[in-house]
Amino acid sequence: MIARPLYWNIDLFSKVSMYVLALVAFVVFAYGVKQRVAYWRQAKPDGERWSSWATRLGLLFNEIALQRTVLKKGYAGLFHSFIFYSFVACAIATAAAFAETDFLVFFNHAKNAQGGYDQLLFDGFVYDLLSFGAELGGLLILVGLGMAAWRRYVQKPAHLERKQDDAIALGLIAAIIVTGFASEAIRIHHTGETHPWTSFFAYLLATPFGMPATPVLDAHAGSSIAHKLFWWLHMVLAMGFIAFIPYTKLFHLLAIPTGVLKARLSTTDPLPRVDLEALMADEHFDEATFTLGKGDEKAFTFEDRVDHDACIECGRCQEACPAARAGDPFGPKTFIQKLRDHGHAMLEKRQAPKPPPAEGGEPAAEEPVLLIESVFEPNFPWFCRTCRACMEVCPARIEHVPAFIELRRNEVSIQGRLPDEAQAPLRQLQSSMNSIGAQEDRVDWIAKTGVRVVGPEEECEVLYFIGCLTSLDVTKQRIAEDLFKVLTAAGVDFGVLGADETCCGDPARALGDEMTYQMIAKAQAEAIKSRKYKVLLVSCPHCLHNLANEYKTLGVDLAVMHHSQYLQQLLAQGKLKLDGRLGKKVTFHDPCYLGRYQRIFAPARQLLGAIPGAEVTEMAEHHEDALCCGAGGGHFWMDFEAPKRINNLRMEQAMAAGAEVVATGCPFCMQMLVDSVSILDLGEKVKVQDIATLVAERLPTVESAPTEA
């Protein structure tokens, strides 16, 4: 029978001392957790985050139990999973041993000669499995720690910092496992066990622990003392680890599950919004206390503070961030770290003893400490492209982008500050409700196309919302004109808003000018609602996200579809026939607001695959991992100096894939990539085209047009 004596060589004093030590460790742990949770709860909660429990529990299972996001990174995901799953196995085995000795819960024991159970003898089939699992787990933890140390201290990737706390954590975990193996190996040597598979690694280590006999100490006595020494080291380190958790980055063991449970359930979730017009019209509105966005630590929500504590500083967000990759003095990891450190510093300041107020006086009110200038330099929040690459890879589901927008909202709407380059498009929006040019230019161009203008209360099958850049930039007008050709060829009843179409408001939303955004969005929503249609069609992913998702916060629910989706639908229905060979290698650049925001990846690729002679290839980063073009977050208008240009990085990926045509479904992406073709002098090697143009050029009834963008 395979069996293991529990508490072998451990006397009553040692056992009682262990439980006292455990009690102290758990009290220290509980106090630390209480302090952290109290800090979370000081902030206002976002009540909408605690709905849809079935979905949230499923998300928790995927992210924690299955390590879905963690495993997306091959090497890092592998060693983290070694450590995580092995800790679970070791914890289960340890809990089972405590249950046997302290709570008389027996797991599949073999009965003794008296027909009962030996309380201090861990045996039976369940023991075999638990012992083997714990042994394998301990070994894999050491392997995982070695891989982590190699990556952090030998490979030294730029996005990973090398802090003293990290080294202490790795060393402490390794010491716990090594001392556990050592005490087990000595016990096996001393007791002469001959069943190696349940404790295979410790069994291999057992022979070196045989201590030579001496006049004072025989071999068994020596190994007994050595066992007790390693056992005590193991226990002290393990209890120290437990006590250590709430005071270090190891607190992510509790913060990440909490963060996952409260995370946004969809990439299309809009920003929180209050109706500013209604708020200011309220007779109880107090302008002196009104604020917008999050300009100081007191504005953090419960969910914000959980996000800050959940960050494990793994650097995945920094590695994915296009601004950081281009060399901007910026990074989402830096952002979250500084918010966390500032929040904790403010908490310590509040908890510190304060001098009593003067006789008869009131305690001094705490002055808000603005994040900009006290924590971040003025341009820091403006480097963000709002592309969601950071959120896509974050295993803790931290919400970096909404936090950046909230900081911008406060800067623009309350502090009255924004970069000089961003002021022009906002002034343009406020004066003409267009971010690119004059409304007269839009109306004149629409009249020249001859496309039907759908008036209020009129009806059509498809109402095409053209978008500012497509309407007002001569080179992007071709996107709409080609889409007109395709819809006409497919026999679709479509029209446009004409003079009633203005900007959807997205530039103001991204730049943080909430007042301008709501003014424009409300007016545009009313214009759209006054028409009767089945599909609201867009060719700009920014319009798509804004109209389909952000407008919901204004009480407007619109049936919006991107033109790549609609064209693919026409193709599947047999209403589109494509002719004429492309004869080139083509790749699709996923716009951030189409891909990572809307999760729309397949339609454009299906359209490209249907073009005769098109050899479809993928860039190194594609679908949800696609690199941003660099225009998002208002950067179509802002051009901060950086060592590299993001659009050039993306075009270099297209060239590495051998692409002769780069297709996209966003006018902003198109402009950025066309700029790169010029900057990198690639005019004879590659062309940038919208998916609508590629389809229009291959209509049997349409003569092929020149392929240059």
N, C-alpha and C positions, 0 to 999 in steps of 0.2 A: 504494500500500500504506500502510495506517495503521500507524505504528510509533512507538515512543517510546524514545529512547536512555536506558539506565539509567546512573545516576551521571553524568549530563551535568553538566559544569562542576565536578565534584568530583574533586580530585586524590587521589593515593595517601595522602598524609599525612592528609587529612580522612577518607578512608575507614577507615584504620587507627585513627584517633582515635575515630571513631564506634563501632567494634567494642569498643574499650577502654571507652568510656563505657557501652555496652550491657552489657558484662561486669560492670562496677561496679553498674549498676542492677539486674541480675538477682541479683547476690550480696546486695545490700541487701534486695531483694524476698524471696529465699529465706531469709535470716536472720529476717526478720519473720514469714514464714509458719511457719518452724520454731518460733519462740517461741510463736506463737498455738496451733499444733497441740500443742506440748508442754503448754501450759496445759490444753487439752481433755483430753489423755491422763492428766493427773494425777488426774482424777476417775474414779470407777468407771463402767464402761460398763453400759448396759442391753442385755444380749445379745439380748433378744427383738426389738430394732429392726433386726436385720440379717438377717432372714429374708425370704422371698417376693421375691426379687430381680427377677423379671419384672414384678411389680406395681410395685415401687419404681422401676424404670427407666422404666416407662410413666408414672408420676407425675412423674418428673423431666422427661420429654419434654413433658408437658402444661404443667407449671408454668414451665419454663425456656425451652424451644424455642417453645412456643405461647403463653406468657405468659397462661395461662388466668385466673388470679386477678387479675393486674395489669390486664388489659383490662376487668374488670368495672367499673372506675371510668373513665367515659368520657374526660374531659379528661386526668386524670393518667395513665391507662393509655395514652392515645394518645401523649403526649410521651415517656413512658418507653419505649414500643415503638419510636418513631422513633430514640431514642438507642441502644437495645439492638441492634436489627436492623442499624442502620447501622454500629455498631462491628464487628459480625460481618463485614459486607461489606468494610469497610476492612481488617480484620485478614486476611481471606482474600487480598485483593489484595496487601497488603504481604508476606505469607508467600510468595506466588507469585513476587514480584519477587526476594526473597532466594533462593528455590530456583533461579531462573534464573542469578543471578550467582555464587552460592557453591557450589551443588551440581550445576550443569549439568543441571538438569531443565527441558527445553524444552516449552512448552505450545503445540502446534499452530502452530509457526512456519512462515513461508514460507522455503524454502531460498534461499541466496544463489547467486551465479553459479558458485561452485565445488562446489555440491551439498551444502554443509554449512549450519550455522546460525551466525548472528551472536550471540555470547554476550551482548553488552551491548546488544542491540536487542530490546525487548519488542514483539512484533508478533503478527499472526494473529488469528483469530476469538476465541480465549480471552482475548487481551488486550483486545479490544473490549468484551467482556462485563465483565471485571474492572475495567477503567478506568471504564466507565460506572457500574458498581455502586458503586465507591469514590467517584466524583464525586457521585452522587445521595446516597450515604450521608453524606458530609461535609456536604452541604447540609441534609439532614434532621436531622443532629445539631445544627446551628446553630438550626434551627427548633425542635427539641425543647428545647434549652437556653433559648431565648427564652421558650417557653411555660412552662417550669419557673420561670424567674426572674419572669415576670409573676405566676404563681400565688403564689409565695413572698413576693415583695417588693412587689407592688401589691395583689393581692386579699387577701393576709395571712389565710388561714383560721386559726381559733383553734387547731386541732390541729397546726399546723405551726410549729415554732420556727425562728427565724432566727439560726443560729449562724455564727460566722466560718468554720468548717471547710466548711460548705455553700457559702458564697460562693467560697471558695478552690477547691473542687472544680469548681464550675460555670465559674469563670474559667479554670482550668487547661485544662479540656477545650476550651473555646471557643478559647483561645490556640493549642492544638495544631492545631485544624482551620483556623483563620484563617492561621497561618503556612504550613501545608501548601498551602492554596489560593494564597497569595501566591507561594511559590516556584514552583509549577506555572505560574501565570499569567506570571511573568517568563520562565520557560523557553520557553513557547509564543511569547511576543513575540519573544524573541531568535532562536529557530530558525525562526520564520515558518511554523509549522504551519497548515495550511488544512483540517483535518478536525475541525470543532468538536464533533461529537456525543459522542465518547467522553470529552471533558473539557469539557463544555459550560459549566459555571459558571466554571472557570478561564479558558476562552477569552473569556468576556464581560469578565473582569477584565484581560485581557492588555494592551489598549491603554493604560489609564492608567499602566502601569508603564514605558512608553517614556521613557527619561531623555534630556534634551537634551544635545547635544554641547557640550563645553567645551574650551578649549585644552589642558587636562591629560588629560581623560577623554572619549573619544568615546562615542556612545550605547551601542554593544555592550559596551564595557568597564564602563560604569556599571551596566547591567542585569546583567552577569555578577557584579559585586560584590554587588549587591542580592540576587540569587538565592542566592549563597553565604551571605549573612547570614541570610536567612529560612530557608534549609535547615538551618543550624546551630541557629537558634532552635527550629525544628520538632523536630529531633532531641533537643536538650537537654530541651525540655518533655516530649516523649514518653517519654524515658527517666526523667525525674523522676516522671512519672505512674506508671510501672511500679514504681519504688522506693517511691513514696508509698502504694501500695495497702494493705499489711499494717498500716500505722500509723494508718489513718483508717477512717471508715465505709465507704470503698470496699472494705474487706475483705469486704463482703457479696457481692462477685463470686465469692468462694470459699466463704464460710460458708453462703450460701443454698442452693447445690446440695447441700452436705453435709447441711444441715438438712432439705431436702426428702427426701433419700434415707433419713434416719433417722426421718422423721415417723411418727406413728401412722397406720395405713392406714385406720382407720374411725372415724367419730364415735361409734360405740358401744363403743369399746375401754374396758374398765374401768380403774380406778386400780390401780396395783401394790399387792399386798397380801401380808402374811405372816400366817400363822395365829398370833395372839397367844397363844391358849390352849395350843397345842402348843409354842410357843417357850418360854413360861414354865414349862411342865412338864418341859422338858429339863433334865437334871442339870447341864449345862454352861452354863445360862443365867446371865448376869452382870448383875444389876440395875444395878450401878454404871456400866456402860458402855452399857447399852441406850438406844437412842434411836428416835424415830419421827418421820416427816416430815422436813422440811428447815428447820432453825432457824438454820443458819449456812452459810457459804460452803463448808465442807469437805464438806457433804452433797450439793453439786451433782453431778449425773452428767455424763458426757461429753456427752449429748444436751442437758442444760440449758445447758452452756457454749457449745455450738454455737448454740443458740437465742439466747443473749444477744448473741453476736457477729454473728448474722445480721440483727439488727434494723437497719433502715435509717432508722428514725425518721420514716417516712412519715406516721404519725398516723392511718392508716385505722382501727386498733383503737380509738383514742381517739374518733374521730368516730362509730364504731358503738356504743360502750359506753353502755348506758342510764344507768349511774351517773354517768359523766362528763357526759352530756347533761343530766342533772337538776341538775348543779352540785355534786355531791359532790366533796370534795377528794381526788380519786382518778383513776387512769387506767391502763390496761394498758400503754401505752407508757412511762409514768413508772416503772411496776413493773419492766419489763425493762431500761430504761436504768440504773436504780439498782442492779439486780442485777449488770449488766455492769460498771459503774464500780467497784462494791465488790469484785467478783472480781478485776479487774485491779489494784486498789489493794492487795489482800491478796497478790497475786503479787509485786508490786514490793517489798512489805515483806519477804517471805520471801527475795527475791533480794538485798536490801540487805546490805552487810557487817555482821556482828554482832561485838560484843566477845567476846574469848575467855572461856570459863568460868573460874572461880576454880580455882586449882591443885587437882587431884584431884577437881574437881566435874564434874557432868554439865551439858550445855547445857540451858538452861531450856526446858521444854515450851511449845509455843505454845498460848495460851488461846483457846478458840473465841470468836468475836465474833458475838453473836446479831444476827440481822437486824432483829428488832423492837427498837426504841428506838435502836439504833446506825445503822440505815439507814432504817427506816420507823417512823412513829409508831404507837402500839398499835392504833388502829382501822383502819389502812390495809387490811389483808387482808380485813376484814369487810365492806367496801363492795361487793365482788364479788357479782354475782347468779348466777354460774356459768352464764350463758346462752349462752356460746360465740359471741356476736356478734363478739368480737375475733378469735377463731380462724377464723371464717368468711371474714373479709375479708383476713386477713394473707397477703401474697404470699410470705412466707418460711416459712409454716406453723409459726409459733412457738406453743408450747403454754402459753398464759397460764393457763387455768383449772386444769389439773392442778397447776401450780406454786402457785397460790393455795391449793388444797386441802392440798397438802403443807405449806405454811407454817402453815395452820390446825391441821393434825394435830399439829405440834410444839408450837404454842402451847397447845392444849388438853391433849394427852396427856402432854407432858413439862414444859412451863412452868406448866401449871395456870391459864392465863389465857384468858378469853373475855368478851365484852361481857355486862353484867348481864342484858340482855333475852333473851339466848340461853340463859341458865342455866335458866330455867323449863321450856322444852320438853325439855331434856336430863334434868332431874330427873324430869319426868313420864315420859319414856321409860324411865329406869332403874327407876322404882318400879312402873309399870303396863304398860310396853311399848306405850304409846300416847302420841302427841305432842300430842293435842288434849284428851282427857277420860278418864273412867274406863271400864274395860273392861265394867263392869256396864251402862253406858248403851248400849254397842254391842250387847251380848247382848239387852237388853230391846227395843231397836228392831227387831232382826232377828226376834225372836219375834213382835212386833206385825205385821210385814209378812206373816207366814205363809209366807215363802219356805223352800224345802227346805234343810235343813242336811245336808251330806254328811259322814258320819263316816269315821273311818279304815278303809281297805280297801274303802270303798264306791265306786261307780262312777257317773259322769255324763258327758255329752258336753261340757258347758261348766262349768268351775269358776270362779265369779266372785269375784275378790279385790276387795273393795269399796274398801278404803282408809280411812285414819283420818278425813280431813276429810269424806268423803262419808258415813261411818257416824255420826260424832259431832257434826256440825253440822246443826242442824235444817233450815236452808235448802238444804243440799247433799244431804240425804237424798232429795230429789226426783229427783236424777240417777239414783240406784240404783232408786228405785221406778218411774220411767219406763222404765228399762232392763228391769226385771222384766216390765213390761207388753209391751214390744216382743218380748222373747224368748218370752214365753208366746204372743203372737199368731202368732209364726213357728213355733210347735211345737217349740221347742228344749228338750232335756232339760238343765236347768241346776240348779245349787245353789251354796251358799256354805259357807265353813268354820265359820261360827258362832263359838262361844267360842274356837275355835282360831286365829281370825284376830287378829293384833295388827298393830302398825306394821311395815312392811317394813324399816325402819331407815334410810330415806333421809335424814331430818332429821339424824340423828347422822353419817351419811357426809358430808353437805354442810357441817356445822358442824365437822368434824374430830375428832369423838369416836370414834375407831376401835375402842376397846374396847367401848363400848356398841353400836356398829353390829354388830360381829361376834357379840356375845351375842344380840342380837335376830334378826339375819339367820339364824344357824344354827338357832335354835329355829323360826323361821317356815319355813325351808326343809324341815325335817323334817316339819312339819305338812302342807305341800303335797305332799311326796313320798309321804305315807301315803295319799293319795287317788288314784283312778284316773280319768283324764279325757283328753280330746283337746286341748282348748284351755283355757289359763288366761287368763281375760278380766279386763281392768282398765279403769277409767275415769279413772285418774290417770296422766299421763305420767311422773311421778316414780317411781311404783310400776313402771311399764312398764320404764323404763331400769334400775332397780335389780334387779328380779326377772329380767329377760332378760339383763342384761349383768354387773352387779356380782356377782351370785350365782355366776357362773362361776368366780370366783376362790376360791370356797369349795367348788368341785367339784360344783356343782349347775347343770344345764342344763335350763331350763324353756321350754316352748313357749308364749310369752306373746303376746297380741294385744290391741291397744287397741280399745275399743268402736266407734270410728268405722270401723275396718277391718272388724270383724265384721258390723256393721250393713250396711255397703256390700256385703259378701259375700252376706248374706241377700237384699238387694235384687236383686243381680245373678242370684241363683239363683231369683228369683221367689217367695221365701218371705215377702216383705214387699210389701204394697200400700199406697200412700199416697193419701190422699183429703183433700179440704178445702183450699181455697185460702188461702195465707198472705197474698198481696196486699201484701207489703212488700219493701222493699229490705234485703237481709241481707248481712252480711260475716262472714268467718271470721277469728278471731284465732288465729294459729298459736302454740300453746304451745311454748316453747323446747325442752322435753324430748321433745316429739312431733315437732317440725319439725327443728331444727338437729341434735339428737342422733340421732333415729331415721330422719330423712329421710322421714317420713310426711306428705304434703301433700294427695294427691288424694282419699282416701276421703271426708273430711268435705265437700269441695266437690262431689263426685259426689252425696252424699246431699242436700245443699242444692239442687243442680240438679234433683233428682228431685221436690222438693216443689212441688206445683201452685201457681202464682202467685208463687213466690219469685223476686225479681230479685236475682241474686247479683252483688255488686260486690267490688272489692278495695281495701284501704287503700293508702296510698302506699308503705308498707313491708310486704311479705308474703312468704310462703314462707320461704326461708332468710334473707331480709333483715328478717323481721318484728321489730318492737320488742318487747322483753320487757315483761311486765306489772309486774315489779318484785318479785315474791314469791320468786324463786329464791335459792339460797345461804343459806337460813335467814331471809330478810327478811320472810317471812310473820309472823315473831315479832319481828323487829327493825325499828325505825322510826327510823333516823338522820335528823336534821334536814338538809334540803337546800332550796335555793331553789325547786325544783320537785319534784313527785311523778311518778315514772315512769308509774304507772297513768293519771294524768291526761293525760300526753303521748300515751299510746296511745289513750285515749278521744277525745281531740281529733282524732286521725287518723281514727277511725271516723266522727266527725261530719262531717269534711271530705269523706269518701267518700259522704256522704248516707245512711248506714246508719240504719235504723229498728230493726233487730235485730242485735245482735252475738252471733254464735254462737261457742262455744269447746268444747274437749274436755278441760278441766282444771279441777278444782274450785278450785284455788288461783287460777288466772287469773280464774275466774268471780267469786270474792270480791273480787279487786282491782279488776275492772272495775265490779262493782256498787257498790263504795265510790266510784268515780269518778263514777258516775251521780248519787250523792247529793251528793258534794262540789261537782260542777259544776252541780248543780240541773238535771239533764236528765231527770228522772223521766217527763215527759210526751212526751219526744221519742224515747227509745231504750230498749230492753230488752235485757238480757243473759241468754242461755239456753244451756244445754248442748245439744250436737247430739242427745243421746238424747231430751231433752224435745221438741225440734222434730219429731223423727220420731214420738214417742209421740202427740203432739197431732194427728197426721194419719193415724192408723190408722183404717180404716173402722169397726172394731168398738169403738173407744174414743171416748167423748164428749169433745169438745174441752175441755181444761182452761184455766183462766186463763193468760195468757201472761207474767205478771210473774214475774221471778226471785225 
